[in-house]
Amino acid sequence: MSKTYNSLRRTHNMKNTLKGDSKMLIKKIALSLPLFLFLVYSPTHAFEMTSTFRIVNAKNETIASKEVSFQEGETLYDVTKRAFNIEESQRNIISINGIHSIPKKNIHWAVFVNGNFIELGLDEVTLNENDDVVWALRNWDKQEILK
């Protein structure tokens, strides 16, 4: 065989090998891309945190206490709604785990985070690791809301 023929044959084989390598690379990328995107954008990578939640009745007795897990960035509203059975009326919580506010006596649910009364909307408060959250029935007429 001539040198030219052998040279052409080698060049042709190299092109086929490169085509095969390119196809294999494209297949690897196509298979890996969804896994990469899942890992990068997966919500499981948010930091999981815990806080203590307590429910206090109108007699100032703790009737429920539990550690609640949540993801970094979750709001007080979202975590409370997931952790407890709540009823709402016009975006106000009127019942937690079957314990109702008493509107005729002006006793309503108030929430305290780390001892501070929360005046913001529940969906505006972001929880942090180890926050102490207390949901308490308080008499709004007697300024008990601040205690």
Buried (B, 14 or more C-beta within 10 A) or exposed (E): EEEEEEEEEEEEEEEEEEEEEEEEEEEEEEEEEEEEEEEEEEEEEEEEBBBEBBBBBBEEEEEBEEEBEBBEEBBBBBBBBEBBEBEEEEEEBBBBEEBEBEEEEEBBBBBBBEEEBBEEEBEEBBBEEEBEBBBBBBBBEEEBBEE
